[in-house]
Amino acid sequence: MSVSSVISGLWRAAAAVSLAAVLWLAPMPARAADGAPPQLSLPAACKIGDDCWLVNLVDLDPGPGRRDYRCGEATYDGHKGVDIAIRDLDVMKRGIAVLAAAPGVVKGVRDGMADKVPDETFRRTQRHLYCGNGVVIEHADGWQTQYCHLRSGSVTVKAGDTVARGRRLGFVGHSGMAQFPHVHLSLRKAGKVVDPFLGEAPPAQPTCGPAPGALWTEAARRGLDRPMTALFNGGFAAERPKLPSIRKGLYHTKALSRRSPVLIFWIEAWWVRPGDKLSMTITDPSGDAVVEHASELSKLQARRMAFAGTRRKGLYWDAGTYVGEAVLSRTVAGKTERFTARHQILLRD
């Protein structure tokens, strides 16, 4: 008899705080010549929607609520930047570079903080270290960019260095107030946080989309102009999948034993919403469905893990390739969006 189940998990994203609180500062270097606001390229050497994902935006709500530039809630109270996440710790160890989003002069750096989930003591007492390992770059006319949560030991620049757009500053990490590996990019003008999707002078009324004064390069804008929802991670396991193991990247094997007691297909999603419908199926080498599970989600979650599986019915699984497919569907104003993921596993002796 087969069994199916779905579970969920939610991680709040990490915070970053003001420049004066987070980085060791060198004496002020000579400023670049005054000019137009910086146009920002992506702060990581990755492709949005492929090997990295836009997962948190600037919080525009002045009170205790939250609102992003799209009039959604893909942020958290007081978030001062843009977060771009990578899949898991295995990818972090292999290295995805953090890049200067615009040319400028390095104002301050920190390195050497461990890559780990912050404990309660850190949360309460180390707010000045929330950025973790990081870099601040000074641009023209009082503009600054700040890059947080870099991997320990990876920072490649020092205060006073002049850097070009795309210069490697370090690698995406898990330091400071970071619940998962990502890079946090903050943009400031004269110390004031600026949402790069809106620019220095945002519209008086919410536009529920990017403003004409957005400060991304055209290439960055094209990459970032996509839904925040994504089925970004998935695979198979011969046991009930454990979140710590998923986050370490341990369930990405290409083959399992035909003697495995269960076969479970799992996925992770960014930003699911109430009313979303999630279906998960596993088909055997002959194309027959051995698992079919469907559910409707009940709440907004930044990050969700789900799985469905079945027990082995005989002495062995049939040899060959099994395919898992997940489909998240959402209907808004009469239009249906679908987010899909497909993974496969070889069962062999």
Rosetta silent file (secondary structure, phi, psi, omega in degrees, C-alpha in Angstrom):
SEQUENCE: MSVSSVISGLWRAAAAVSLAAVLWLAPMPARAADGAPPQLSLPAACKIGDDCWLVNLVDLDPGPGRRDYRCGEATYDGHKGVDIAIRDLDVMKRGIAVLAAAPGVVKGVRDGMADKVPDETFRRTQRHLYCGNGVVIEHADGWQTQYCHLRSGSVTVKAGDTVARGRRLGFVGHSGMAQFPHVHLSLRKAGKVVDPFLGEAPPAQPTCGPAPGALWTEAARRGLDRPMTALFNGGFAAERPKLPSIRKGLYHTKALSRRSPVLIFWIEAWWVRPGDKLSMTITDPSGDAVVEHASELSKLQARRMAFAGTRRKGLYWDAGTYVGEAVLSRTVAGKTERFTARHQILLRD
SCORE:     score description
SCORE:     0.000 S_00000001
   1 L     0.000  134.210 -177.914    0.000    0.000    0.000 S_00000001
   2 L   -87.204  155.366  175.862    1.388    3.413   -0.941 S_00000001
   3 L  -130.012  148.751  177.694    1.566    6.397    1.319 S_00000001
   4 L  -137.114  144.016  176.778    1.844   10.081    0.462 S_00000001
   5 L  -153.008  156.465  178.868    2.498   13.058    2.615 S_00000001
   6 L  -134.749  131.753  176.577    3.355   16.708    2.315 S_00000001
   7 L  -125.744  168.130 -179.398    5.096   18.857    4.873 S_00000001
   8 L  -135.518  156.401  175.211    6.148   22.441    4.936 S_00000001
   9 L  -145.117  143.279 -177.536    8.927   24.564    6.341 S_00000001
  10 L  -127.871  129.125  173.110    9.365   28.291    6.502 S_00000001
  11 L  -114.202  130.672  166.646   12.527   30.231    6.892 S_00000001
  12 L   -78.014  144.921  179.075   12.553   33.905    7.524 S_00000001
  13 L   -78.501  164.877 -175.384   15.276   35.617    5.582 S_00000001
  14 L   -81.012  154.847  177.807   18.187   37.344    7.241 S_00000001
  15 L   -96.574  162.352  169.689   18.302   41.050    8.111 S_00000001
  16 L  -134.923  146.916 -175.104   20.997   43.591    7.395 S_00000001
  17 L  -119.237 -175.598 -169.483   21.524   46.799    9.333 S_00000001
  18 L   -66.477  157.569 -176.809   23.085   50.186    8.771 S_00000001
  19 H   -53.033  -45.451 -174.735   26.631   50.691    7.592 S_00000001
  20 H   -63.228  -23.497 -175.132   27.903   52.147   10.819 S_00000001
  21 H   -92.843  -16.242 -165.247   26.821   49.056   12.726 S_00000001
  22 H  -114.237  -24.976 -172.670   28.067   46.260   10.508 S_00000001
  23 L  -126.519  146.862  170.725   31.495   46.765    8.948 S_00000001
  24 E   -67.646  133.289 -175.247   34.932   47.803   10.056 S_00000001
  25 E  -111.031  137.511  171.951   35.558   51.132    8.385 S_00000001
  26 L   -91.528  165.963  173.707   38.764   52.519    6.994 S_00000001
  27 L   -54.525  147.009 -174.949   39.368   56.266    6.700 S_00000001
  28 L   -58.439  120.104  177.606   37.203   57.741    3.962 S_00000001
  29 L   -74.471  166.962  176.022   38.871   57.187    0.569 S_00000001
  30 L   -61.142  134.330 -177.691   38.821   59.819   -2.119 S_00000001
  31 L   -77.488  150.245  172.502   35.387   59.919   -3.693 S_00000001
  32 L   -67.655  163.687  179.562   34.755   59.204   -7.309 S_00000001
  33 L   -62.559  144.696  178.489   33.724   62.142   -9.449 S_00000001
  34 L   -59.408  151.224 -179.761   30.125   63.244   -9.023 S_00000001
  35 L  -175.862 -163.671 -178.535   27.703   61.865  -11.577 S_00000001
  36 L   -70.614  161.968  175.864   24.426   60.076  -12.218 S_00000001
  37 L   -56.907  149.520  179.541   23.088   57.411   -9.850 S_00000001
  38 L   -66.378  143.451  171.113   24.774   54.041  -10.276 S_00000001
  39 L   -99.486  122.196 -168.367   23.163   51.528  -12.608 S_00000001
  40 E   -95.246  129.894  168.422   23.367   48.167  -10.858 S_00000001
  41 L   -92.163  173.161 -179.699   24.224   44.860  -12.434 S_00000001
  42 L   -61.871  137.879 -177.946   23.508   41.581  -10.645 S_00000001
  43 L   -85.857   15.995  179.332   25.656   41.227   -7.504 S_00000001
  44 E  -147.013  148.017 -178.702   26.314   37.511   -8.086 S_00000001
  45 L   -85.464   71.593 -177.175   27.776   35.403  -10.903 S_00000001
  46 L  -153.013  172.711  179.031   24.624   33.370  -11.494 S_00000001
  47 L  -112.647  119.614 -179.328   21.457   33.269  -13.579 S_00000001
  48 E   -59.986  130.433 -179.259   18.218   34.218  -11.819 S_00000001
  49 L    88.984   -5.566 -179.701   15.779   31.313  -12.004 S_00000001
  50 L  -116.329  -66.914  179.001   18.503   28.810  -12.862 S_00000001
  51 L  -121.595    8.646  170.218   21.181   28.653  -10.151 S_00000001
  52 E  -155.067  163.517 -172.356   20.073   31.593   -7.986 S_00000001
  53 E  -143.935  138.575  172.808   16.763   33.222   -7.058 S_00000001
  54 E   -76.178  116.775 -169.559   15.513   36.665   -6.042 S_00000001
  55 E  -122.532  -15.611  176.724   13.932   35.884   -2.651 S_00000001
  56 E  -147.446  142.891 -179.087   13.500   39.117   -0.655 S_00000001
  57 L  -116.412  174.179  176.830   12.857   42.739   -1.594 S_00000001
  58 L   -67.702  135.097  174.868   13.111   46.085    0.208 S_00000001
  59 L   -80.310  118.951 -178.265   10.338   46.628    2.768 S_00000001
  60 L   -99.193   -4.583  179.648    8.505   49.836    1.799 S_00000001
  61 L   -78.636  122.114 -177.867    5.969   49.805    4.625 S_00000001
  62 L   -73.533  -13.614 -178.449    6.963   52.500    7.176 S_00000001
  63 L  -102.118 -153.898 -177.139    5.136   50.718    9.986 S_00000001
  64 L   -79.585   -5.686  178.561    5.230   47.195   11.402 S_00000001
  65 L   -81.608 -165.692  178.369    3.742   45.674    8.244 S_00000001
  66 L  -144.388  142.307  178.338    5.542   44.721    5.064 S_00000001
  67 L  -156.155  129.723  176.732    5.139   45.710    1.418 S_00000001
  68 L   -98.003  176.817 -174.205    7.437   45.248   -1.557 S_00000001
  69 L   -66.988  -16.119  177.701    7.590   47.370   -4.711 S_00000001
  70 L   -90.044    7.611 -175.609    5.179   44.965   -6.438 S_00000001
  71 L    67.741   23.169  175.088    2.547   45.633   -3.726 S_00000001
  72 L  -106.947 -162.162 -177.754    3.171   42.138   -2.411 S_00000001
  73 L  -125.892   31.961 -179.983    4.752   40.754    0.749 S_00000001
  74 L   -83.150   60.389 -179.258    7.958   39.209   -0.585 S_00000001
  75 L  -164.609 -170.676  170.105    9.973   40.845    2.177 S_00000001
  76 L  -145.133  163.453 -170.567    9.897   41.162    5.951 S_00000001
  77 L   -55.366  120.917  176.171    9.509   44.064    8.335 S_00000001
  78 L    84.885    7.091 -178.561   12.433   46.446    8.089 S_00000001
  79 L   -69.050  129.383 -168.330   14.336   44.644    5.320 S_00000001
  80 L  -107.601   14.110 -177.743   16.741   47.148    3.759 S_00000001
  81 L  -160.208 -160.550 -178.699   17.900   45.443    0.592 S_00000001
  82 E  -118.649  130.190 -179.603   17.552   42.742   -2.046 S_00000001
  83 E  -107.509  130.035  173.921   18.404   39.099   -1.315 S_00000001
  84 E  -119.206  117.507 -173.177   19.613   36.668   -3.977 S_00000001
  85 E  -102.490  154.674  171.105   19.790   33.079   -2.735 S_00000001
  86 L  -110.085  174.142 -167.632   21.561   29.981   -3.994 S_00000001
  87 L   -64.654  -51.792 -173.532   20.290   26.414   -3.721 S_00000001
  88 L  -165.934 -175.182 -176.451   22.071   24.996   -0.676 S_00000001
  89 H   -69.345  -27.903  177.522   25.316   24.638    1.281 S_00000001
  90 H   -64.048  -44.595  176.257   26.813   22.271   -1.270 S_00000001
  91 H   -64.035  -39.394  178.325   26.574   24.971   -3.943 S_00000001
  92 H   -58.265  -43.218 -178.617   27.960   27.497   -1.438 S_00000001
  93 H   -66.125  -34.476  178.665   31.048   25.344   -0.867 S_00000001
  94 H   -72.992  -29.226  170.140   31.651   25.028   -4.596 S_00000001
  95 L   103.074  117.512  167.275   31.459   28.811   -4.869 S_00000001
  96 L  -123.223  122.331 -171.215   29.295   31.441   -6.566 S_00000001
  97 E   -70.761  141.066  167.127   31.057   34.787   -6.796 S_00000001
  98 E   -91.227  131.357 -172.907   29.687   38.017   -5.330 S_00000001
  99 E  -118.909  146.664  172.572   30.322   40.832   -7.824 S_00000001
 100 L   -63.198  124.985 -176.832   30.529   44.606   -7.568 S_00000001
 101 L   -78.843  -14.850  178.271   27.210   45.861   -8.949 S_00000001
 102 L  -159.060  156.384  179.610   28.763   49.187  -10.028 S_00000001
 103 L   -70.051  151.588  178.955   32.270   50.688  -10.141 S_00000001
 104 E   174.982 -161.355 -178.480   33.563   52.513   -7.081 S_00000001
 105 E  -121.322  131.087 -179.158   35.992   52.563   -4.163 S_00000001
 106 E   -67.353  125.175 -179.593   35.904   50.030   -1.328 S_00000001
 107 E   -95.602  -36.192 -178.658   35.050   51.816    1.923 S_00000001
 108 E  -163.519  156.008  179.935   35.105   48.917    4.385 S_00000001
 109 E  -142.124  159.976  166.378   35.242   45.138    4.674 S_00000001
 110 E  -143.181  143.586  175.467   34.791   42.334    7.169 S_00000001
 111 L  -147.796  165.538  174.283   35.817   38.695    6.836 S_00000001
 112 L   101.246   -7.692  175.924   36.342   35.683    9.106 S_00000001
 113 L   -77.017  144.466 -175.301   32.847   35.181   10.541 S_00000001
 114 L   -69.896  150.949  173.108   31.615   31.582   10.407 S_00000001
 115 E   -90.379  104.795 -177.694   29.031   30.338    7.910 S_00000001
 116 L  -164.858  163.157  175.186   26.255   28.993   10.111 S_00000001
 117 L   -70.436  128.738 -178.428   22.656   29.453   11.221 S_00000001
 118 L   -67.882  138.630  177.642   22.620   32.214   13.884 S_00000001
 119 L   -89.404  177.824 -174.673   21.641   31.079   17.365 S_00000001
 120 H   -65.378  -35.630  178.373   19.380   32.928   19.782 S_00000001
 121 H   -62.707  -43.343  177.889   22.308   34.561   21.613 S_00000001
 122 H   -61.055  -43.818 -179.086   23.606   35.996   18.335 S_00000001
 123 H   -59.433  -40.247 -174.765   20.151   37.323   17.493 S_00000001
 124 H   -79.449  -35.848 -165.878   19.820   39.092   20.842 S_00000001
 125 H  -116.366   -8.632 -171.701   23.301   40.469   21.368 S_00000001
 126 L  -121.723   38.971 -177.980   25.143   40.780   18.032 S_00000001
 127 H   -58.463  -30.815 -179.949   22.997   43.082   15.939 S_00000001
 128 H   -68.233  -10.224  179.568   26.098   45.020   14.925 S_00000001
 129 H  -110.992   10.867 -175.188   27.317   41.823   13.201 S_00000001
 130 L   -57.771  -32.883 -179.466   24.109   40.960   11.346 S_00000001
 131 L   -66.040  -22.815 -176.125   25.701   41.711    7.955 S_00000001
 132 L    69.913 -148.141  175.591   28.304   39.010    8.571 S_00000001
 133 E   -72.321  130.588 -173.554   31.257   39.097    6.213 S_00000001
 134 E  -158.556  173.955 -179.649   30.735   42.019    3.875 S_00000001
 135 E  -138.485  138.380  170.712   31.942   44.808    1.654 S_00000001
 136 E  -115.968  131.908  179.107   30.824   48.446    1.297 S_00000001
 137 E  -118.201  131.112  177.020   31.576   50.304   -1.935 S_00000001
 138 E   -91.428  129.635  177.466   31.432   54.087   -2.294 S_00000001
 139 L  -114.388 -174.620 -177.077   30.106   55.404   -5.610 S_00000001
 140 H   -68.531  151.712  167.245   29.707   58.915   -6.978 S_00000001
 141 H    61.001   36.226  174.342   27.546   61.608   -5.378 S_00000001
 142 H    83.274    9.361  178.841   27.015   59.935   -1.989 S_00000001
 143 E   -86.650  145.373  175.754   25.834   56.545   -3.274 S_00000001
 144 E  -139.097  147.877  165.699   26.907   53.285   -1.601 S_00000001
 145 E  -119.237  145.726 -179.157   26.311   49.593   -2.148 S_00000001
 146 E  -129.761  135.540 -174.976   26.704   47.054    0.647 S_00000001
 147 E  -122.431  120.426 -172.800   27.138   43.283    0.189 S_00000001
 148 E  -118.282  161.736  172.607   26.404   41.001    3.171 S_00000001
 149 E    71.854   28.273  179.665   26.684   37.343    4.260 S_00000001
 150 E   -67.237  154.998 -178.353   29.777   36.504    2.196 S_00000001
 151 L   -65.651  139.660 -178.050   31.458   33.138    2.722 S_00000001
 152 L   -57.838  131.766  177.615   34.090   33.068    5.449 S_00000001
 153 L    80.147    6.975 -173.119   37.591   33.671    4.111 S_00000001
 154 L  -101.458  -11.246 -173.830   36.400   34.642    0.640 S_00000001
 155 L   -65.006  131.028 -172.372   36.654   38.464    0.621 S_00000001
 156 L  -112.013    1.005 -177.845   39.142   39.516   -2.078 S_00000001
 157 L  -122.411  167.448  177.617   39.251   43.317   -1.675 S_00000001
 158 L  -135.229  162.417  179.564   40.424   45.777    0.972 S_00000001
 159 L   -55.940  134.862 -179.821   39.515   49.294    1.969 S_00000001
 160 L    96.639  -14.497  178.922   40.747   51.833   -0.569 S_00000001
 161 L   -67.419  138.702  170.115   40.680   49.471   -3.566 S_00000001
 162 E   -90.968  127.277 -175.373   39.167   50.854   -6.744 S_00000001
 163 E  -122.552  144.301  175.778   36.876   48.234   -8.267 S_00000001
 164 L   -90.941  162.093  172.841   35.242   47.927  -11.670 S_00000001
 165 L   -55.448  134.764  178.054   31.743   46.669  -12.297 S_00000001
 166 L    86.352   -0.911  177.439   31.767   42.886  -12.046 S_00000001
 167 L   -64.591  135.390  178.037   34.898   42.680   -9.866 S_00000001
 168 E   -71.846  126.320  179.010   34.763   39.636   -7.618 S_00000001
 169 E   -99.866  -22.793 -177.352   34.364   40.717   -3.998 S_00000001
 170 E   166.992 -153.069  177.610   34.084   37.230   -2.483 S_00000001
 171 E  -126.670  151.663  175.359   31.675   34.298   -2.593 S_00000001
 172 E   -57.982  133.214 -176.150   28.039   33.902   -1.582 S_00000001
 173 E  -138.266 -159.213 -169.568   27.962   32.667    2.008 S_00000001
 174 L  -139.665   29.591 -174.662   25.973   32.053    5.165 S_00000001
 175 E   -92.485  159.834  178.915   27.588   34.446    7.674 S_00000001
 176 L    74.006 -146.100 -178.226   25.911   36.859   10.049 S_00000001
 177 L   -86.226   68.805 -176.877   22.121   36.916   10.355 S_00000001
 178 L  -127.334  122.066  178.789   21.566   34.519    7.475 S_00000001
 179 L   -87.074   -9.780 -179.323   19.250   31.520    7.643 S_00000001
 180 L  -158.662  160.094 -178.114   20.399   30.247    4.243 S_00000001
 181 L   -70.268  123.935  178.835   23.243   31.047    1.806 S_00000001
 182 E  -164.610  167.654  170.994   22.568   34.272   -0.076 S_00000001
 183 E  -112.531  132.389  176.073   23.953   37.698   -0.840 S_00000001
 184 E  -102.488  124.369  177.406   22.162   40.760    0.519 S_00000001
 185 E  -112.380  120.227  172.580   22.607   43.929   -1.555 S_00000001
 186 E  -110.102  142.058  175.278   21.691   47.294   -0.030 S_00000001
 187 E  -118.257  132.127  179.998   21.720   50.562   -1.974 S_00000001
 188 E  -134.672  148.779  171.543   21.957   53.901   -0.130 S_00000001
 189 E  -123.834  117.102 -178.098   22.103   57.579   -1.042 S_00000001
 190 L    52.737   38.987  177.030   23.571   59.800    1.702 S_00000001
 191 L    86.132   -6.889 -178.308   22.830   57.036    4.201 S_00000001
 192 E   -97.186  132.850  179.585   19.186   56.577    3.171 S_00000001
 193 E   -65.268  134.533  176.778   18.019   53.194    1.853 S_00000001
 194 L  -122.556  130.755  174.361   16.926   53.269   -1.803 S_00000001
 195 L   -79.007  117.240 -176.872   14.947   50.488   -3.455 S_00000001
 196 L   -65.272  -15.924  176.400   16.796   49.847   -6.743 S_00000001
 197 L   -79.289  -14.490 -178.815   13.486   48.826   -8.364 S_00000001
 198 L  -115.149  -31.144 -179.713   12.094   52.330   -7.721 S_00000001
 199 L    90.430 -176.172 -172.697   15.112   54.637   -7.738 S_00000001
 200 L   -67.817  -31.478 -178.020   15.946   57.759   -5.767 S_00000001
 201 L  -122.414   78.914 -177.493   12.572   59.455   -6.291 S_00000001
 202 L   -66.198  157.065  178.687    9.899   56.725   -6.139 S_00000001
 203 L   -58.788  150.155 -179.468    6.332   57.540   -7.248 S_00000001
 204 L   -63.712  -34.311  178.131    4.106   59.129   -4.610 S_00000001
 205 L  -112.530  144.774  179.733    1.613   56.281   -5.009 S_00000001
 206 L   -55.845  135.059  179.187    2.552   52.585   -5.289 S_00000001
 207 L   -97.531  -10.030 -178.487    2.924   51.505   -8.910 S_00000001
 208 L    56.112   38.701  178.210    2.864   47.772   -8.116 S_00000001
 209 L   175.367  176.007 -179.819    5.849   47.361  -10.395 S_00000001
 210 L   -63.228  147.099  179.976    9.228   48.891  -11.221 S_00000001
 211 L   -92.736  161.692  177.329    9.338   52.673  -11.603 S_00000001
 212 L   -57.035  -26.464 -178.813   10.831   54.592  -14.552 S_00000001
 213 L   -90.712   16.106  179.383   13.723   55.571  -12.261 S_00000001
 214 L   -55.140  146.454 -170.278   14.745   51.986  -11.469 S_00000001
 215 L  -109.522   25.326  174.310   18.502   51.646  -11.087 S_00000001
 216 E   -92.428  149.275  168.231   19.189   48.221  -12.645 S_00000001
 217 L   -65.766  162.826 -179.350   21.050   47.738  -15.906 S_00000001
 218 H   -61.166  -40.770  179.394   18.907   46.407  -18.727 S_00000001
 219 H   -64.357  -41.807  178.110   20.483   42.941  -18.438 S_00000001
 220 H   -65.970  -41.721 -179.395   19.850   42.823  -14.694 S_00000001
 221 H   -59.843  -42.866  179.676   16.285   44.056  -15.124 S_00000001
 222 H   -62.212  -40.537  179.972   15.518   41.289  -17.616 S_00000001
 223 H   -68.684  -34.217 -174.891   16.841   38.666  -15.216 S_00000001
 224 H   -87.763  -13.341 -176.194   14.958   40.035  -12.210 S_00000001
 225 L   -83.634   73.498 -179.585   11.639   40.613  -13.991 S_00000001
 226 L  -151.895  163.335  178.312   10.063   37.292  -13.062 S_00000001
 227 L   -60.545  150.567  176.480    7.733   35.909  -10.385 S_00000001
 228 L   -75.075  -23.915  178.691    9.197   35.453   -6.909 S_00000001
 229 L   -71.014  137.402  177.775    7.633   31.984   -6.748 S_00000001
 230 E  -160.028  140.602  168.747    9.904   29.157   -7.884 S_00000001
 231 E   -91.041   91.477 -164.075   10.293   25.409   -7.417 S_00000001
 232 E   -96.958   -9.284 -173.810   14.014   25.799   -6.943 S_00000001
 233 E  -150.866  148.009  178.880   15.203   22.517   -5.447 S_00000001
 234 E  -178.621  168.727  179.460   14.182   18.885   -5.592 S_00000001
 235 E   168.694 -163.080 -178.189   15.201   15.259   -5.813 S_00000001
 236 E  -123.167  154.299  177.367   14.617   11.760   -4.491 S_00000001
 237 E  -144.142  153.786  176.767   15.335   10.051   -1.193 S_00000001
 238 L   -99.479   22.703  177.777   15.094    6.512    0.194 S_00000001
 239 L  -157.304  169.227  173.332   13.817    7.883    3.509 S_00000001
 240 L   -60.445  119.786 -174.472   11.600   10.658    4.821 S_00000001
 241 L   -66.180  138.567 -179.306   13.654   13.702    3.753 S_00000001
 242 L  -104.982  134.103 -177.464   15.153   15.766    6.561 S_00000001
 243 H   -57.254  -44.661  178.641   15.426   19.536    6.189 S_00000001
 244 H   -58.044  -36.828  179.535   19.026   19.750    7.506 S_00000001
 245 H   -71.265  -38.433  175.840   20.084   17.159    4.921 S_00000001
 246 H   -60.846  -43.844 -176.353   18.234   18.985    2.126 S_00000001
 247 H   -70.606  -20.093  174.249   19.927   22.231    3.091 S_00000001
 248 H   -86.374   -9.753 -179.333   23.315   20.550    2.979 S_00000001
 249 L    82.176   30.392 -172.530   22.608   19.258   -0.525 S_00000001
 250 L   -90.867   -6.630 -177.718   22.676   15.586    0.469 S_00000001
 251 L  -109.475   41.019  179.629   19.677   14.339   -1.542 S_00000001
 252 L  -115.453   29.587  175.970   20.995   14.950   -5.033 S_00000001
 253 L   -67.078  153.299 -179.433   22.175   11.435   -5.773 S_00000001
 254 L   -95.700   -9.197 -177.837   21.568   10.139   -9.308 S_00000001
 255 E  -148.576  149.132  174.221   20.830    6.541   -8.295 S_00000001
 256 E  -131.951  163.947  179.602   19.251    4.544   -5.475 S_00000001
 257 E   -75.226  145.419  173.806   19.093    0.852   -4.669 S_00000001
 258 L   -65.915  -14.328  179.207   16.206   -1.275   -5.926 S_00000001
 259 L   -89.758   -0.010 -178.956   16.008   -2.515   -2.335 S_00000001
 260 L   -54.357  132.597 -176.666   15.138    0.934   -0.924 S_00000001
 261 L   -67.448  -30.433  177.545   12.159    0.531    1.437 S_00000001
 262 E  -137.416  160.433  173.233   10.487    3.717    0.174 S_00000001
 263 E  -126.996  118.561 -174.899   10.822    6.049   -2.770 S_00000001
 264 E  -126.153  131.164  175.429   10.154    9.704   -1.987 S_00000001
 265 E  -103.266  129.565 -176.791   10.116   12.696   -4.298 S_00000001
 266 E  -130.151  154.565  176.032   10.668   16.081   -2.593 S_00000001
 267 E  -142.809  159.613  169.452   10.747   19.716   -3.677 S_00000001
 268 E  -123.318  143.563 -178.682   11.412   23.150   -2.183 S_00000001
 269 E  -130.036  145.652  167.980    9.576   26.296   -3.248 S_00000001
 270 E   -95.231  136.975  167.307   10.052   30.011   -2.739 S_00000001
 271 E    52.636   73.965  170.184    6.997   32.153   -1.953 S_00000001
 272 E   -92.601  156.432 -174.091    3.875   30.032   -2.070 S_00000001
 273 L  -125.404  158.870  173.572    0.494   31.696   -1.477 S_00000001
 274 L   -57.603  136.957  179.814   -2.882   30.738    0.007 S_00000001
 275 L    91.049  -12.831  175.137   -4.966   28.920   -2.580 S_00000001
 276 L   -60.347  142.368  177.413   -1.979   27.603   -4.559 S_00000001
 277 E  -110.044  127.468 -177.423   -2.520   24.032   -5.743 S_00000001
 278 E  -117.441  123.310  174.121    0.420   21.645   -5.566 S_00000001
 279 E  -118.480  141.328  179.492    0.471   18.292   -7.335 S_00000001
 280 E  -134.306  130.553  179.670    3.293   15.761   -7.102 S_00000001
 281 E  -132.976  151.594  170.380    3.625   12.580   -9.134 S_00000001
 282 E  -126.172  127.791  175.170    6.144    9.779   -9.559 S_00000001
 283 E  -113.359  145.276 -177.376    6.086    7.624  -12.681 S_00000001
 284 L   -86.439  179.279 -176.656    7.931    4.321  -13.052 S_00000001
 285 L   -59.442  -23.491  178.709   10.155    3.225  -15.983 S_00000001
 286 L   -86.997   -4.600  179.477    7.093    2.046  -17.933 S_00000001
 287 L    94.166    2.559  178.174    5.394    5.443  -17.543 S_00000001
 288 L   -82.730  142.567  178.587    2.796    4.342  -15.003 S_00000001
 289 E   -76.605  125.912  175.693    2.073    6.612  -12.050 S_00000001
 290 E  -105.482  -15.721  174.415    3.116    5.051   -8.741 S_00000001
 291 E  -141.323  133.266  171.816    2.417    8.204   -6.684 S_00000001
 292 E  -139.983  118.748 -178.419   -0.167   10.928   -7.258 S_00000001
 293 E  -137.828  136.458  178.578   -0.704   13.559   -4.589 S_00000001
 294 E  -136.900  145.187  179.167   -2.502   16.899   -4.708 S_00000001
 295 E  -151.910  161.742  173.736   -3.119   19.554   -2.076 S_00000001
 296 E  -113.535  130.254 -175.564   -4.192   23.178   -1.706 S_00000001
 297 L   -83.746  148.697 -169.324   -1.905   25.448    0.284 S_00000001
 298 L  -110.558   -8.602 -176.633   -3.392   27.549    3.053 S_00000001
 299 L  -152.634  161.237  175.081   -0.932   30.358    3.799 S_00000001
 300 L   -72.026  127.972  177.693    1.778   32.649    2.500 S_00000001
 301 E  -138.405  135.164  178.527    5.198   31.106    3.065 S_00000001
 302 E   -68.214  -37.339 -176.868    8.605   32.362    2.034 S_00000001
 303 E  -145.962  130.414 -177.552    9.991   28.852    1.785 S_00000001
 304 E  -134.492  138.463  171.304    8.193   25.514    1.733 S_00000001
 305 E  -112.857  137.191  178.596    9.349   21.919    1.493 S_00000001
 306 E  -139.032  152.768  175.598    6.973   19.193    0.356 S_00000001
 307 E  -147.723  159.057  174.706    7.287   15.511   -0.450 S_00000001
 308 E  -145.393  144.571 -176.793    5.256   12.554   -1.662 S_00000001
 309 E  -161.141 -179.960 -179.179    6.237    8.912   -1.765 S_00000001
 310 E  -147.712  153.120  176.453    5.337    5.251   -1.700 S_00000001
 311 E   -82.722  154.029  173.491    6.570    2.048   -0.074 S_00000001
 312 L   -66.730  134.532 -176.495    8.155   -0.781   -2.034 S_00000001
 313 L   -94.012  -27.846 -179.477    5.521   -3.440   -2.786 S_00000001
 314 L  -121.676 -156.963  179.007    7.734   -6.408   -3.598 S_00000001
 315 L   -70.552  -32.534 -176.035   11.279   -7.549   -3.002 S_00000001
 316 L  -141.267  154.118  164.983   12.667   -4.980   -5.441 S_00000001
 317 L   -74.163  151.492  170.804   11.661   -1.908   -7.352 S_00000001
 318 L   -61.152  137.793  179.297   11.575   -2.348  -11.107 S_00000001
 319 L   -71.091  146.568  176.117   14.949   -1.326  -12.481 S_00000001
 320 E   132.938 -167.073 -174.204   15.150    1.863  -14.511 S_00000001
 321 E   -96.835  128.235  175.602   14.484    5.593  -14.358 S_00000001
 322 E  -106.508  142.147 -175.313   11.708    7.048  -12.211 S_00000001
 323 E  -118.774  128.955  172.916   10.489   10.589  -12.853 S_00000001
 324 E  -107.136  134.313  178.077    9.116   13.015  -10.282 S_00000001
 325 E  -130.909  131.874  175.740    7.109   16.024  -11.402 S_00000001
 326 E  -117.935  136.970  177.941    5.786   18.863   -9.252 S_00000001
 327 E  -131.168  121.549  173.700    3.310   21.455  -10.510 S_00000001
 328 E  -107.479  120.338 -179.125    2.303   24.526   -8.526 S_00000001
 329 E  -117.917  146.588 -175.576   -0.669   26.319  -10.084 S_00000001
 330 E  -144.838  132.106  178.316   -2.131   29.683   -9.106 S_00000001
 331 E  -112.384  122.039  179.546   -5.118   31.584  -10.461 S_00000001
 332 E  -131.067  123.583  179.137   -5.104   35.385  -10.173 S_00000001
 333 L    51.650   41.299  176.187   -7.745   37.592  -11.825 S_00000001
 334 L    81.534   -2.363  179.147   -8.849   34.705  -14.009 S_00000001
 335 E  -109.702  136.972 -177.144   -5.338   33.901  -15.238 S_00000001
 336 E  -105.166  127.328  172.805   -3.512   30.730  -14.197 S_00000001
 337 E  -102.523  145.120  178.130    0.228   30.588  -13.599 S_00000001
 338 E  -129.507  133.566  176.515    2.058   27.263  -13.444 S_00000001
 339 E  -120.272  127.087 -172.867    5.436   26.566  -11.887 S_00000001
 340 E  -126.769  154.904  173.427    6.946   23.175  -12.630 S_00000001
 341 E  -145.175  142.877 -178.482    9.909   21.052  -11.630 S_00000001
 342 E  -136.142  127.622  179.473   11.003   17.671  -12.970 S_00000001
 343 E  -135.521  156.192  179.845   13.596   15.344  -11.447 S_00000001
 344 E  -138.483  158.538 -178.570   14.593   11.767  -12.090 S_00000001
 345 E  -142.170  141.886  175.651   16.339    8.918  -10.305 S_00000001
 346 E   -96.640  124.520  173.648   17.824    5.620  -11.497 S_00000001
 347 E  -101.861  125.022 -175.259   16.952    2.548   -9.418 S_00000001
 348 E  -148.190  168.304  178.034   19.473   -0.209   -9.899 S_00000001
 349 L   -69.570    0.000    0.000   21.101   -3.147   -8.136 S_00000001
